[in-house]
Amino acid sequence: MEKNYIKFSNISYKILKEIIDIKQVRSREIFNEWFDFKFEINKYDEKFLIKLIKITVILLIQF
């Protein structure tokens, strides 16, 4: 059996729907667990994130 490969950057929504079952999320409650997660940022993480932001500030400005 031959496998077909499709580059994600080249795929259309129509083709994607043919490959997988996509359903619209009508209730956002399913995301509550993800977005309500309480995460403590320690000093190491804080320093890392500040350094990362400083390094990528030029890219962030574009958004």
NUDREN-991833 format. One record per atom (N, C-alpha, C): residue in one letter; x, y, z. Coordinates in steps of 0.05 Angstrom, whole numbers, m for minus. Atoms other than C-alpha are relative to their C-alpha. Layout:
N
   residuo        X        Y        Z
         A        X        Y        Z
...
***
This chain:
63
   residuo        X        Y        Z
         M       17      m24        0
         M        0        0        0
         M       18       25        0
         E      m15      m24        2
         E       28       67      m20
         E      m11       22       18
         K        8      m21      m18
         K       27      124       30
         K        2       27      m15
         N       m1      m27       11
         N       10      194        9
         N        8       19       22
         Y       m9      m20      m19
         Y       45      252       43
         Y       m8       27       m9
         I        9      m28        6
         I       18      322       47
         I       14       18       19
         K      m13      m20      m17
         K       57      381       73
         K      m21       16       14
         F       20      m14      m15
         F       18      415      128
         F       m4       28      m11
         S        2      m28       10
         S       34      484       99
         S      m15        1      m27
         N       13        0       27
         N        3      463       32
         N      m29      m11        1
         I       26       13       m1
         I      m61      430       57
         I      m22       20        2
         S       23      m18       m2
         S     m128      462       47
         S      m20      m11       21
         Y       19        8      m20
         Y     m185      459       96
         Y      m18      m23      m12
         K       17       20       13
         K     m226      418       46
         K       14      m28        1
         I      m15       25       m1
         I     m171      364       41
         I        2      m10       29
         L       m2        7      m28
         L     m162      365      116
         L      m25      m13       10
         K       26       11       m8
         K     m236      351      126
         K       m3      m28      m11
         E        2       27       12
         E     m230      290       80
         E       17      m20       15
         I      m19       18      m14
         I     m172      262      121
         I       m9       m6       28
         I        7        3      m28
         I     m197      274      192
         I      m27       12        5
         D       27      m10       m9
         D     m262      287      228
         D        4       25       16
         I       m3      m25      m14
         I     m263      360      247
         I      m28       10        8
         K       25      m10      m10
         K     m319      387      291
         K        5       26       14
         Q       m1      m26      m13
         Q     m331      458      314
         Q       m6       m3       30
         V        6        1      m29
         V     m327      467      389
         V      m20       22        6
         R       21      m20       m6
         R     m390      501      411
         R       m1        8       30
         S       m1       m5      m28
         S     m379      497      486
         S       30        3        8
         R      m28       m5       m8
         R     m315      528      512
         R        7      m12       27
         E       m4       12      m27
         E     m323      492      579
         E       21      m22       m1
         I      m19       21        2
         I     m279      436      554
         I       29       11        3
         F      m26      m12       m3
         F     m220      485      556
         F        6       10       28
         N       m3      m11      m27
         N     m231      506      628
         N       24      m13       15
         E      m22       14      m14
         E     m183      453      655
         E       27       10      m10
         W      m25       m9       11
         W     m128      477      608
         W        6       29       10
         F       m6      m28       m5
         F     m135      552      620
         F       m3        8       29
         D        2       m7      m28
         D     m152      550      694
         D       21      m13       17
         F      m22       13      m14
         F      m90      511      711
         F       17       20       14
         K      m16      m18      m16
         K      m52      545      767
         K       29      m10       m1
         F      m28        7        2
         F       22      545      753
         F       17       21       14
         E      m18      m18      m14
         E       74      575      799
         E       26        3      m15
         I      m26       m5       14
         I      133      607      764
         I       21        6       21
         N      m22       m4      m19
         N      196      600      804
         N       20       20      m12
         K      m20      m20        8
         K      256      647      800
         K       16       m8      m25
         Y      m14       10       23
         Y      292      603      750
         Y      m16        4      m25
         D       18       m3       23
         D      232      602      703
         D       m3       29       m8
         E        3      m29        5
         E      223      677      711
         E       24       12      m14
         K      m24      m10       13
         K      295      692      693
         K        2      m10      m29
         F       m1       12       27
         F      291      644      633
         F      m20       15      m19
         L       20      m13       17
         L      227      677      607
         L        8       29       m6
         I       m9      m28        4
         I      254      748      616
         I       22        0      m21
         K      m21        2       19
         K      317      728      578
         K      m11       m7      m28
         L       12        8       26
         L      276      695      523
         L      m15       23      m13
         I       14      m23       11
         I      232      757      515
         I       20       21      m10
         K      m20      m20        9
         K      293      802      510
         K       13       m9      m26
         I      m13       10       24
         I      324      757      458
         I      m19        2      m25
         T       19        2       22
         T      260      753      416
         T      m18       25       m2
         V       17      m23        0
         V      232      823      428
         V       m6       11      m28
         I        4      m10       28
         I      241      842      354
         I      m22      m16      m13
         L       21       17       12
         L      199      783      333
         L      m27        5       13
         L       25       m4      m15
         L      147      796      387
         L      m14       26       m9
         I       11      m26        8
         I      137      868      363
         I      m16       m3      m25
         Q       15        4       25
         Q      114      842      295
         Q      m28      m11        5
         F       26       11       m5
         F       55      807      328
         F      m16       21       13
***
